Amino acid sequence: MFTRIMARENGRNISPSKIRNEDTVKIRDDVKQMKDSHTYGTFLEISNIIAHRDAITAHINKGEAEIAMLEKGAGGICPSSKPIYPQVRLVLPSFPDCDPTIAFTVLPYSQTDGGDDKLVDLCDLPRPRVKFVGIGNNAVKTAFKVAGFKRTKNNNWQALWSGGSLKTEYFKQLNAYQKVNHFPGTWEVGRKDKLYSHIAYMKRRHPEDFNFLPRFFVLPKDSRDWFIDFERQPQVCYIVKPKNSSRGRGVHLLRKPAELQQGKECIVQHYIINAALIEGYKYDLRLYVVVTSFDPLRVYLYKEGLVRFATEKFTLDHKGLRQKFAHVTNYSVNRKNSKFQQNQHSYQDGHGSKWSLSALQKYLASQGVPFGPIWNQICDIVLKTMIAVEPQISTLCQLYVPNRCCCYELYGFDIVLDSSFKAWLLEVNTGPALQCPTALDRHIKYRMVADMLHLIGFVPFNREKFKQQEEALRQARLMRGSIFVKGKRSTVKSLDSVQYTSMVGPDLPFVIQEGESEFIRRGQFERLYPREDWERYGNLFEVPRYNNILYCRWLEAHSGSSAREYDGLKKDE
C-alpha cells in the first residue's frame, strides 16, 4: 500500500530537514509494485507520483496546517471556521479495471463503516473542475472546495451541480468522465402526480408490497372517484397538495369536496389522522437517498437524517384543520411561527423544532419503541419507490446518456409515522434543501454531502490526452461488463449457467467491479440495492434486467464476504 507522508510521527512534529532518503525509496518501491500489479488499470499516468525531495518537503510543510484542520473539522469539513483546503487526493481502486477517484474526505475512510484508506496525491493531471448552475447552498460548494476542485464557467468540468433539472439534449454531450447530479426524467420522481401514479400502478400489480402511500386522487381527472370515496367514508379527512411544488406551499386540509374550488388541478389525499406525536406535536422524517445508476439499479440510504416538528399541537377540530403550523412540518413553513425553536448548537440535539434521526431513535428507545423495525420499513419504502420509477428513467438513460456512470441523484424522502409506527411515504424531493440555517443542519448535511460525493467517484483526467482513448475504453468495458460468457449471448436466460462462485479477480465483469468499488467508498450510506436477498424484490421489477440479475446473483454467491476478501482481490497491506 502507498505510504502516506504525514506531518506528525508518534505525536511529534516532523521537520522537513529530517526527511530520510528511505521515505523516497519506499514511495518509489510502492509505486513500482502497484504498476507491476496493474493496480491503476488504464490510469497509469497517475503513478508518476515518485516524489522528489522538494515536493515531499512542501507536502510536509503544509501537513501541520491540514492536520489541525482535520482535527477541528471532522473529515476535512470545517464550516465554523475558514478552512485551509488540502490538495487533491485520490482513492486507489480495489479492483483492477477501475480508476482512482477523487477523495471527498481526507481522514482515512477505514475509520468508518466501509471505505478505503489508500490515498495518494494528484500530481501530473490538471486540477479537477466543477461547474455550478443555479445553486446557492454552501454544503455542496464547500465539499468540492475541500476536495480541491476549481470552479469554472466553461465546459471543461468533471462535475456539474445543477439546482434544477437538465434538458435531455444536455445529457448527450457528456463524456465518460463527466458527472451531473440529475438523471433524465427526474420529474417521474419529483412530481407528486407522476410518482403517485407510478406507485398506484405497482400497487394494482402487487397490492401487499406497495401499501405505503395513502389513497390519493389527481384532480380534476379523478374528481368522480373522489366524490364516491367521500360518500363511502364521510369521516375521512383530506389533505390538498399542488402537483409540482415544495416547501409546504399550497398545502391545506379539508373535510369534504365542497370546500375545494371545482376544476382545480391538484392532488387530494387521505390525511393520516393518527400520526405519531411527541408531546402532542406532529413530526416527519427527512431521509437522504442517492441513486448512482439505474442499470444496474444502485440505491443508497444515508444513516442519518432530520426530524422536523410542527410548531402547534396536533388537533383535528374544525378550527385546528386550518392551522397550518399544526399539520405541515416543513421548516420553511414553521420557521415563520414565533413558537419555532432554533437549535443554536449541534449538541442541542433532541430539543427544539428540529432533531436528528439519531435523537429520535434514542427518544423512541426511552419509550420502549425499537427503531429497527421502523428503519426496515423505511429501507423497504425507498427501494420499492425507486423500483416503481425504474422503467421510465432507465429507458430515458438508454436514449440520452452515453455512459452509465454520467448521472447520479440525491433524493429527499419525506416519511411520516402513524401511532402504530407504520411508515408512510409523503413525497420525494429531487432537489432536497441543502441550506444549513442551523448548527444541526450543518452537522448532518455537510457530512452527508461529502460522503455522497466520495461515493460517486469522480475520476480526474486530461481531456486532450484521453480524448482519443475514450471511445475504445468505453467499448472494451461494455463488452467486458455484459458479454463475459464466451459463445453465449448476454441474455437473462444465459445467466442460469454462470458459475458465480468462480467469478473473482480480473474475471469479474466490469459492472461488478465498478459497483463494489463504489460500495467500498460508501461511508455512512447503506446500500439497499443490489442486495444478496434480491429475490425478495426480483418479481417487482417490470423488466428483468441483465445487469441487475448478474450483480445480485454474484452477491448471493459471495454472501458474507467483504469486497476485499474475494480470492484474487485482496491486496497486501
C-alpha positions, 0 to 999 in steps of 0.5 A: 500500500502507498505510504502516506507522508504525514506531518506528525510521527508518534505525536511529534512534529516532523521537520522537513530537514529530517526527511530520510532518503528511505521515505523516497525509496519506499514511495518509489518501491510502492509505486513500482509494485502497484504498476507491476500489479496493474493496480491503476488499470488504464490510469497509469499516468497517475503513478508518476507520483515518485516524489522528489525531495522538494515536493515531499518537503512542501507536502510536509510543510503544509501537513501541520496546517491540514492536520489541525484542520482535520482535527477541528473539522471532522473529515476535512469539513470545517464550516465554523471556521475558514478552512485551509483546503488540502490538495487533491487526493485520490482513492486507489481502486480495489479492483483492477479495471477501475480508476482512482477517484477523487477523495471527498474526505481526507481522514482515512475512510477505514475509520468508518463503516466501509471505505478505503484508506489508500490515498495518494496525491494528484500530481501530473493531471490538471486540477479537477473542475466543477461547474455550478448552475443555479445553486446557492447552498454552501454544503455542496460548494464547500465539499468540492472546495475541500476536495480541491476542485476549481470552479469554472464557467466553461465546459471543461468540468468533471462535475456539474451541480445543477439546482434544477433539472437538465434538458435531455439534449444536455445529457448527450454531450457528456463524456465518460468522465463527466458527472451531473447530479440529475438523471433524465426524467427526474420529474417521474420522481419529483412530481407528486402526480407522476410518482403517485401514479407510478406507485398506484400502478405497482400497487394494482400489480402487487397490492401487499408490497406497495401499501405505503402511500395513502389513497390519493386522487389527481384532480380534476381527472379523478374528481368522480372517484373522489366524490364516491370515496367521500360518500363511502367514508364521510369521516375521512379527512383530506389533505390538498397538495399542488402537483409540482411544488415544495416547501409546504406551499399550497398545502391545506386540509379539508373535510369534504369536496365542497370546500375545494374550488371545482376544476382545480388541478391538484392532488387530494389525499387521505390525511393520516389522522393518527400520526405519531406525536411527541408531546402532542406535536406532529413530526416527519422524517427527512431521509437522504437517498442517492441513486448512482445508476439505474442499470444496474439499479444502485440505491443508497440510504444515508444513516442519518437524517432530520426530524422536523416538528410542527410548531402547534399541537396536533388537533383535528377540530374544525378550527385546528384543520386550518392551522397550518403550523399544526399539520405541515412540518416543513421548516420553511413553513414553521420557521415563520411561527414565533413558537419555532425553536432554533437549535443554536448548537449541534449538541442541542440535539433532541430539543427544539423544532428540529432533531436528528434521526439519531435523537429520535431513535434514542427518544423512541428507545426511552419509550420502549419503541425499537427503531429497527423495525421502523428503519426496515420499513423505511429501507423497504419504502425507498427501494420499492419507490425507486423500483416503481420509477425504474422503467421510465428513467432507465429507458430515458438513460438508454436514449440520452446518456452515453455512459452509465456512470454520467448521472447520479441523484440525491433524493429527499424522502419525506416519511411520516409515522402513524401511532402504530409506527407504520411508515408512510411515504409523503413525497420525494424531493429531487432537489432536497434543501441543502441550506444549513440555517442551523448548527444541526443542519450543518452537522448532518448535511455537510457530512452527508454531502461529502460522503455522497460525493466520495461515493460517486467517484469522480475520476480526474483526467486530461481531456486532450490526452484521453480524448482519443482513448475514450471511445475504445475504453468505453467499448472494451468495458461494455463488452467486458461488463455484459458479454463475459460468457464466451459463445453465449449471448448476454441474455437473462436466460444465459445467466442460469449457467454462470458459475458465480462462485468462480467469478473473482479477480480480473474475471469479474465483469466490469459492472461488478467491479465498478459497483463494489468499488463504489460500495467500498467508498460508501461511508455512512450510506447503506446500500439497499440495492443490489442486495444478496436477498434480491429475490425478495424484490426480483418479481417487482421489477417490470423488466428483468434486467441483465445487469441487475440479475448478474450483480445480485446473483454474484452477491448471493454467491459471495454472501458474507464476504467483504469486497476485499476478501474475494480470492484474487482481490485482496491486496497486501497491506 
